[in-house]
């Protein structure tokens, strides 16, 4: 064994910490990136929902960032919402939920494993605040017509929340659930079949009947 001392030097440089190990006259430089620890927070869904209750507006569009809202970075075939987190914060969002540590450039960034799943989980927690019936409608054909007919009939007696436009996919369903308000007495939610197939467990967690 060498008699050389083991030397550990830690230098903080921007978003990285460089650890320099000197032993047996060999220099090893290991770059350990601490973006998550240094610039972002990590929360479980209960903590995230508590934060949502303090800032009860989620936006997924960096062009629409109301003051004090929460930006949630979704991804698509041709875009990555994480890349717009910083801009959303500059425009007025109180926090940004991201799922790529490289974009955690602000302490107001909250790092999660998957933004889309987090969106669904937050919607589930929000829906649980309302003790009202929720009817889920899906199918290959006729679901929109069925949804409109059911909503029209129920609206004769109840204050009904129902899916609008094409908000029937795994982004639109949470978006619709977040429209629930205390005055609503029943909800009619339209889903594309893939939502039922891939998210059946998530849907059942909410005790929602599926028609």
N, C-alpha and C positions, 0 to 999 in steps of 0.2 A: 504494500500500500504506500502511496505517496505521502510524504510529510507536509505537502503543500496544504495550506488552510483552504477550507471551503468558503468561498466568498459569494454572497448574494447581494446584489445591488439592484434596487428597484427605482426606476426612473419613470415619472408620469409624463407622458407626451400625448397631448390632445386626448383622443379617444382610446388610446392603447397604453398598456403598461409593459415596459420592456424589462424582462428579468435576465440579468446577465450572470451566468454561472461560470466561474473560473475554477477549474480543477485539472490537475495534471497538465498544465499549460495549454489546455484546450478550451477555446471560448465557444460557448453555445449561446446563441441569442434566440430566445423564444418569444414570439409576439403573442400575448394573450389579450384578446379583445374583450373589454368589459363594458360594451355598449349597454347591455341590459342592466348591469349594476350601477353604472355611472350616470346614465341618462334616462333610463326608463323605469317604470314601476311594474310590478307583477302583482296581479290580483286574481282571486278566485271569483266564480260567478256571483256569489253572494255579495262580495265587496264591490264588484262591478255594478251590480244592481243598486246597491246603496248609493254609489256615485251617480248612477242614472237618476235616482230619485231626487238628488240634489241639482241635477242638470237634466231635466226631463225632456230632452229633445236630441234625437240621434239623426245625423245627416251622413249620407254616403256620397254626397256630391260636393267636391271642394269648391265648386262655383257658388254653392248655396250654404253659407256658414253663418247662421244667426249667432249673435253674441251669446256666449255662455253655453252653446250646444256642444255635443260630443261628436267628433268625426270618427267614423268607422271605416277603415280601409279595406274595401272589397276589391276583388280582382276579377278581370274578365279576359277574354281571348286576346284583346288588344290593349289592355290597360292594367296598371298596377296601382291601386289606391294608396299603397304605402308611400309611393313617390310624391304624393300630394299632401301628406300629413303635415309637414312643416308649413306649407302654404295655408292649410286650413287653420292652423293655430294662429298664424299671422292675421288671418281675416276675422278672427273673433271666437273660434272654438275654444272651449275651456280645456278640453283634453282630446287626444287622438289615440284611438285603439288601433294598433298595428300588429302584424304577425311576422315582420322581418326586422331583426335587430339592427341591421345596417341603416335603417331609417329612423332610429331612435336618437334624434339629435336634440331633444328637449326633455326636461324632467317631467313635462306634462304628457309625454308619450307613455302609453300603457301597452306592454308587450304581452300578447296571448299566442297560443299555439295556432289557432285558426280563426280568422276574423269572421268568416261566414258562420261557422259553428257557434261562435260567441254571440253573433247576432240572433241566431235561433234560440240560444239558451236564455238570452236576455228577454226575448219576446215571450218565452215560456214563463219566466218569472213574472213578467208584467201581466200576462193573461191570468195568472194565479191570484192576482189581486182582486179579480172580479168574479163573484159568485153568480154567474149567469150561464144559461145554456149556450153552447157553441156547436153549430152544425157544420160539419166538413163535407164538401161535395167534390167528388172527383170522377173521372171516367174518360174514355176515349172520345166520346161524342156527347153533346147535349148538356155538358156541365154548366156552361154559362147561361143557357136558357133556363135550366132547372134552378140555378142560383137566383136568377132574376125573378122567376115565378114565386119561389118560396119567400124571397125577401118582400115581394109585393104583397103577398097574402098576409105575412106576419106583420107587416107595417100597418095594417089596418087596426091592429090592437096594441102593438109594441113598438118601442123605439129600437130600430134594428140597425146594426152595423153590418155592412156586407162588402165583399170584395168589389173594388172598382177597377175599371180599365183591365189591363192584362197582368195585374199583380197577383198571379196565381202560381208563381214558381218559388224556389227556395229563398229568394230575396223578397219577393212580393208578399208571401204569407206573413213573415215577421213584420213587414212594413204595415200590413193591414191590421195585425194584432195590436201594434203600437197606436193605432187610431182609436182603440177602445177608450171610452170615457164613462164616468160614473152614471151618466144619464142613459146609457145603453142598457137594454133589457135582454137582448138576445143578439147573437152574431151568426152570420152565415158566411162561411169561408170557402172559397173555391180553390182547388189545388190541381195542378197537372198530375197525371198518374205517377210520374217519377218521384214526386214528393211523398206520396203514400208508400211507394215501394222502398225508397231509401231512407225514409224518416219515420217509418211506422212506430218505432219505439218512442221517438221524440213526440209524436202526435199523441200516442196513448198516455204518455206522462202527464198530459194536460187534461186527461179524462174527457176527450172530445169525441162525440159520436161521429162516425163517418157514414155518409149516405151514398 
